[in-house]
Amino acid sequence: MPHRATAVLPKRSIPSHDREKPALDVHPLVAEVASLPAGEVYTRLRSRPEGLSEAEAAARLMAEGPNVLQRDGHVGVLPRFAKALANPLVVLLSVLATVSLTTGDGRAA
């Protein structure tokens, strides 16, 4: 009977290079003008090489809002720390370290 290799780890814990990466969230207009020649980009964006006048820029600011990048979903240090503390293994190890320190066994902590 030939020996069959079996998986030891669950499939999700092994990084997969063939998995599709999440796509960037790009505005459809950006995707559309990315392949156009410069002259057509100016036409499509209602602009020109020398830029907009003060009046045009003010009107667009009122109509479209400020030209800022959207914030990513970056999670701060405190929420990540709180999530780590909610892990049962972390709680168990913390309790065991506290008991070891309380009983005077600093090496086990």
ChimeraX attribute file (.defattr): number of C-alpha atoms within 10 A of each C-alpha:
attribute: neighborCount
match mode: 1-to-1
recipient: residues
	/A:1	3
	/A:2	4
	/A:3	5
	/A:4	6
	/A:5	6
	/A:6	6
	/A:7	7
	/A:8	6
	/A:9	8
	/A:10	7
	/A:11	9
	/A:12	7
	/A:13	7
	/A:14	8
	/A:15	8
	/A:16	9
	/A:17	7
	/A:18	6
	/A:19	7
	/A:20	7
	/A:21	7
	/A:22	6
	/A:23	6
	/A:24	6
	/A:25	7
	/A:26	8
	/A:27	8
	/A:28	8
	/A:29	10
	/A:30	11
	/A:31	10
	/A:32	11
	/A:33	15
	/A:34	10
	/A:35	10
	/A:36	12
	/A:37	9
	/A:38	13
	/A:39	11
	/A:40	13
	/A:41	17
	/A:42	15
	/A:43	10
	/A:44	13
	/A:45	11
	/A:46	10
	/A:47	15
	/A:48	12
	/A:49	8
	/A:50	6
	/A:51	11
	/A:52	13
	/A:53	10
	/A:54	9
	/A:55	9
	/A:56	12
	/A:57	12
	/A:58	13
	/A:59	12
	/A:60	14
	/A:61	12
	/A:62	10
	/A:63	9
	/A:64	9
	/A:65	10
	/A:66	9
	/A:67	8
	/A:68	6
	/A:69	6
	/A:70	7
	/A:71	6
	/A:72	6
	/A:73	6
	/A:74	6
	/A:75	8
	/A:76	8
	/A:77	9
	/A:78	9
	/A:79	10
	/A:80	11
	/A:81	10
	/A:82	10
	/A:83	10
	/A:84	13
	/A:85	13
	/A:86	11
	/A:87	10
	/A:88	10
	/A:89	11
	/A:90	12
	/A:91	13
	/A:92	11
	/A:93	12
	/A:94	14
	/A:95	13
	/A:96	14
	/A:97	17
	/A:98	16
	/A:99	15
	/A:100	15
	/A:101	14
	/A:102	11
	/A:103	9
	/A:104	11
	/A:105	12
	/A:106	12
	/A:107	8
	/A:108	11
	/A:109	15
